[in-house]
Amino acid sequence: MSASVDVRQETAELLDRLGVARAAWTGGDMASFSPVSGEPIAQVTTASAADANAAIDAAHEAFKAWRLVPAPRRGELVRLLGEELRAAKADLGRLVSIEAGKIASEGLGEVQEMIDICDFAVGLSRQLYGLTIATERPGHRMMETWHPLGVVGIISAFNFPVAVWSWNAALALVAGNSIVWKPSEKTPLTGLASQAILERALARFGDAPKHLSQVLIGDRAVGEALVDHEKVALVSATGSTRMGREVGPRLAKRFARSILELGGNNAGIVCPSADLDMALRAVAFGAMGTAGQRCTTLRRLFVHDSVYDQLVPRLKKAYESVSVGNPLETSALVGPLIDKQAFEGMQKALAA
């Protein structure tokens, strides 16, 4: 997919405006590519397993201080993060389009999801309630209190490169935890940018402990360090079912907690009573959004024979009318797949 936009130059300008230090994305050992043009747009520095272990130890020290901060005060940090995200929405959304290939509305929409979870988490910071429970003993009661967990590891995927982090980070921070994030190797720049935005919020907050939030760019070894380290109390991992089958048992072995958001094989069912106009829109959006690279992507459709002839021809026309193109320059509804491996996987699925 050709691009007349100078993707590398625009990426550099965006990263500068977002506050990412040039040393973080120049001269490193791993290239970041844009699926829009296929060209390398940055050279990031990767972390080793030893670096990950050191970061986790530092995060644990931050946790010991952060857990003592009153929850509404912790919520103030997330409120500030929401403000910084609002100010950076256009730039971060554009960077998502460049690095993940999302169309403009999806790139901006993902940043809006980050803002929305911040709003939710701020309210939650004043609602960490516990039950007061009556007992059979006179003059006695039991009280439920929720305690922070510790270091929360976040492993995210390329298809939602920033929103998934924010969903976990905002809630973890208001609950009194520190966070260590491994973004996808396919979208490291949006991870660095999100961390830079949080660091601005931390500077405004004033007295948060150092290493409260860290980003580690790296391969499988970094993810394994998060999964296996005894000081990581919870790992939230987004990825394939294969990954989940490996991560889940390893966390369970040491009695750590897991949140696994894995691949799907989602089906739609259209019944005789369905609103076919709504069904058509839902099927098209569910199947084509994010170029079909979501865990919630619609892959199978079951249509009742009484409405089959009404729906399927209309669905074919919808597919024929959808524009596929460069999300940086056109109003295309479908952008590129993330990389060659994704394209080959799609071709294999179509041939099966």
C-alpha positions in Angstrom: 0.0 0.0 0.0 1.7 3.2 -1.2 1.8 6.4 0.8 2.7 9.9 -0.3 2.7 11.0 3.3 6.2 10.9 4.7 5.4 8.4 7.4 8.8 8.4 9.0 8.9 12.1 9.3 5.4 12.4 10.6 6.1 9.7 13.2 9.1 11.6 14.4 7.1 14.8 14.7 4.3 13.0 16.6 6.7 11.4 19.1 8.4 14.7 19.7 5.1 16.4 20.4 4.0 13.5 22.6 7.1 13.9 24.7 8.9 10.7 23.9 12.7 11.1 24.3 14.5 10.6 21.0 16.9 8.1 22.7 13.9 5.8 23.2 13.2 5.4 19.5 16.4 6.1 17.7 19.5 3.9 17.5 17.9 0.9 19.1 18.2 -2.8 18.2 14.6 -3.4 17.0 12.8 -1.7 14.2 9.2 -0.6 14.3 7.3 -0.7 11.0 4.2 1.0 9.8 1.8 -1.4 8.0 0.6 1.6 5.9 3.9 1.8 3.9 5.8 -1.2 5.2 8.8 1.0 6.0 10.7 1.1 9.3 9.8 4.2 11.2 11.9 3.9 14.4 14.6 1.9 16.1 13.7 1.1 19.7 15.8 -0.4 22.4 14.6 -3.7 23.8 14.8 -4.9 27.4 16.3 -8.2 28.4 14.9 -10.6 31.0 17.4 -9.2 33.5 16.1 -5.7 32.8 12.6 -6.9 33.3 13.4 -8.4 36.7 15.1 -5.2 37.8 12.0 -3.2 36.7 9.7 -5.5 38.6 11.8 -5.2 41.8 11.6 -1.4 41.4 7.9 -1.6 40.8 7.5 -3.6 44.0 9.2 -0.8 46.0 6.9 1.7 44.3 3.9 -0.4 45.3 4.9 -0.5 48.9 4.6 3.3 49.0 1.6 3.7 46.6 -0.6 1.3 48.5 -0.5 3.7 51.5 -1.8 6.7 49.5 -5.5 7.2 50.1 -7.6 5.9 47.2 -9.2 9.2 46.3 -5.7 10.7 46.1 -4.7 7.9 43.8 -7.7 8.7 41.7 -6.4 12.2 41.3 -3.4 10.8 39.3 -5.8 9.0 37.0 -7.9 12.2 36.6 -4.8 14.0 35.5 -4.0 11.2 33.1 -7.4 11.7 31.6 -6.7 15.4 31.1 -3.4 14.7 29.4 -5.0 12.1 27.1 -7.6 14.7 26.1 -4.9 17.1 25.2 -2.9 14.5 23.3 -5.9 12.7 21.6 -5.3 13.9 18.1 -1.6 13.1 18.1 -1.8 9.7 19.9 -4.8 8.7 17.7 -2.7 9.5 14.6 0.2 7.5 15.9 -2.1 4.5 16.4 -3.1 4.8 12.7 0.5 5.0 11.6 1.8 2.1 13.7 -1.3 -0.2 13.8 -2.9 0.7 10.5 -6.2 1.7 12.0 -8.5 4.1 10.2 -8.7 7.6 11.7 -12.0 7.1 13.5 -10.7 3.9 15.2 -7.4 5.5 16.2 -9.1 8.4 17.8 -11.8 6.1 19.2 -9.2 4.0 20.9 -7.8 7.1 22.7 -11.3 8.1 23.7 -11.6 4.7 25.3 -8.5 5.5 27.4 -10.2 8.8 28.4 -13.4 7.0 29.3 -11.7 4.4 31.5 -9.9 7.2 33.4 -13.3 8.8 34.1 -14.6 5.5 35.3 -11.6 4.8 37.5 -11.7 8.2 39.1 -15.2 7.5 40.3 -14.2 4.1 41.4 -11.4 5.5 43.6 -14.2 6.8 46.0 -16.2 3.6 45.8 -13.8 0.9 47.1 -16.4 -0.2 49.5 -16.4 -3.1 52.0 -19.3 -4.9 53.6 -20.1 -4.6 57.3 -21.4 -8.0 58.4 -23.4 -8.9 61.5 -22.2 -11.9 63.6 -23.6 -14.0 66.4 -21.3 -12.4 68.9 -22.8 -9.5 70.9 -21.1 -6.2 70.4 -19.1 -7.5 67.5 -19.1 -7.0 63.8 -17.0 -8.1 60.8 -15.8 -5.6 58.2 -14.6 -6.4 54.7 -11.5 -4.4 53.4 -10.0 -4.6 50.0 -6.2 -4.5 49.8 -4.0 -3.7 46.8 -2.4 -6.7 45.2 1.1 -5.6 44.3 2.8 -5.3 40.9 0.4 -5.7 38.0 2.0 -7.0 34.7 0.2 -5.9 31.5 0.9 -7.7 28.2 -1.0 -6.2 25.3 -1.5 -7.0 21.6 -1.1 -4.8 18.5 -4.8 -4.6 17.6 -5.6 -2.3 20.5 -2.1 -1.0 21.3 -3.1 1.6 23.8 -6.6 1.1 25.0 -5.9 -2.3 26.6 -3.1 -0.8 28.6 -5.3 2.0 29.9 -8.1 -0.3 30.9 -5.7 -2.2 33.2 -3.5 0.7 34.2 -6.2 3.1 35.3 -7.9 0.5 37.5 -4.6 -0.9 38.9 -3.4 2.6 39.9 -6.6 3.6 41.7 -6.6 0.2 43.5 -3.1 0.9 44.9 -0.9 -1.2 42.6 2.2 -0.5 40.4 2.3 -1.5 36.8 4.8 -2.9 34.4 3.7 -3.0 30.7 5.0 -5.1 27.8 3.4 -3.8 24.7 3.4 -5.8 21.5 6.7 -5.8 19.6 4.6 -4.7 16.6 3.5 -1.5 18.2 6.2 -0.2 20.6 5.9 3.4 19.8 2.3 3.9 21.0 3.5 2.2 24.2 6.3 4.7 24.7 4.0 7.6 23.9 1.3 6.4 26.4 4.0 6.2 29.1 5.2 9.7 28.2 1.7 11.0 28.6 1.4 9.3 32.0 4.7 10.7 33.1 3.3 14.2 32.5 0.4 13.4 34.7 2.8 12.0 37.3 4.8 15.3 37.2 1.7 17.3 37.8 0.6 14.9 40.6 3.9 15.7 42.4 4.6 13.0 44.9 4.0 9.6 43.4 6.8 7.0 44.0 9.4 6.4 41.3 8.9 3.5 39.0 5.1 3.4 39.6 4.6 2.7 35.9 7.2 1.3 33.5 7.2 0.1 29.9 9.4 -2.7 28.7 9.9 -3.2 24.9 10.9 -6.7 24.2 10.2 -10.2 23.1 8.9 -13.4 24.7 11.6 -13.3 27.4 10.2 -10.1 28.8 6.7 -11.5 28.9 8.0 -14.7 30.6 9.7 -12.6 33.2 6.4 -10.9 34.1 4.6 -14.2 34.2 7.2 -16.0 36.4 8.4 -13.3 38.8 7.1 -13.9 42.3 6.6 -10.2 42.9 4.1 -9.8 40.0 0.8 -10.5 41.7 -1.4 -10.3 38.7 -0.8 -10.5 34.9 -3.4 -9.2 32.5 -2.4 -10.7 29.1 -4.1 -10.1 25.7 -3.1 -12.4 22.8 -3.7 -15.8 21.2 -5.3 -18.8 22.8 -1.9 -20.5 22.5 -0.4 -17.8 24.7 -3.2 -18.2 27.2 -2.7 -21.9 27.5 1.0 -21.2 28.4 0.4 -18.2 30.7 -2.5 -19.4 32.7 -0.9 -22.6 34.1 2.4 -20.8 34.9 0.6 -18.2 36.9 -1.6 -20.8 38.6 1.5 -22.8 39.6 2.6 -19.9 41.8 -0.9 -18.9 42.8 -0.8 -15.6 41.0 -3.9 -14.1 39.4 -4.5 -13.8 35.7 -6.8 -11.9 33.4 -6.7 -13.4 29.9 -8.3 -11.8 26.9 -7.6 -14.3 24.1 -8.6 -15.0 20.5 -12.2 -15.8 19.5 -14.2 -17.6 16.9 -17.2 -15.4 17.1 -20.5 -16.2 15.4 -23.6 -14.1 14.5 -27.1 -15.6 14.5 -29.8 -13.9 12.5 -33.2 -15.1 13.5 -36.5 -14.6 11.6 -37.5 -11.8 13.9 -34.3 -9.8 13.5 -34.2 -6.2 12.3 -32.3 -6.9 9.1 -31.1 -3.3 8.7 -29.5 -3.4 12.1 -28.2 -7.0 11.5 -26.6 -5.8 8.3 -24.7 -3.0 10.0 -23.8 -5.2 12.9 -22.4 -8.0 10.7 -20.4 -5.6 8.5 -18.9 -3.7 11.5 -18.2 -6.8 13.4 -16.4 -8.5 10.5 -14.6 -5.6 8.9 -13.7 -3.3 11.8 -9.9 -3.1 12.5 -9.5 -5.1 9.2 -10.9 -8.1 11.0 -8.0 -8.2 13.5 -10.1 -8.1 16.7 -10.6 -10.9 19.3 -14.3 -10.0 18.8 -14.2 -10.1 15.0 -17.2 -11.8 13.5 -16.0 -14.9 11.7 -19.1 -17.0 11.2 -22.7 -16.2 10.4 -25.8 -18.3 10.8 -28.8 -17.0 9.0 -32.3 -18.5 9.3 -33.5 -19.7 5.9 -36.6 -17.6 6.0 -34.5 -14.4 5.9 -31.4 -15.7 4.1 -32.4 -14.4 0.6 -33.2 -11.0 2.1 -30.0 -10.5 4.1 -27.1 -12.2 2.2 -27.5 -10.3 -1.1 -27.5 -7.0 0.8 -24.5 -8.2 2.8 -22.6 -8.9 -0.4 -23.4 -5.4 -1.7 -22.1 -3.9 1.5 -18.8 -5.8 1.2 -18.5 -4.7 -2.5 -19.0 -1.1 -1.5 -16.5 -1.0 1.3 -13.4 1.1 0.6 -9.9 -0.4 1.4 -7.0 2.0 1.5 -4.4 4.1 3.2 -5.9 5.3 6.5 -3.6 8.3 6.6 -4.7 9.9 3.3 -8.2 8.6 2.5 -11.6 8.0 4.1 -11.2 4.2 3.6 -13.2 2.1 6.0 -10.6 -0.7 6.1 -6.9 -0.2 6.4 -4.0 -2.6 6.1 -3.3 -5.8 8.0 -0.6 -5.4 10.5 2.2 -7.3 8.6 3.0 -10.0 6.1 2.4 -12.8 8.6 -1.1 -11.5 9.2 -1.8 -11.4 5.5 -0.5 -14.9 5.0 -2.7 -16.1 7.9 -5.7 -14.5 6.2 -5.0 -16.2 2.9 -4.6 -19.5 4.6 -7.9 -19.1 6.4 -9.7 -18.2 3.1 -8.2 -21.2 1.4 -9.2 -23.7 4.2 
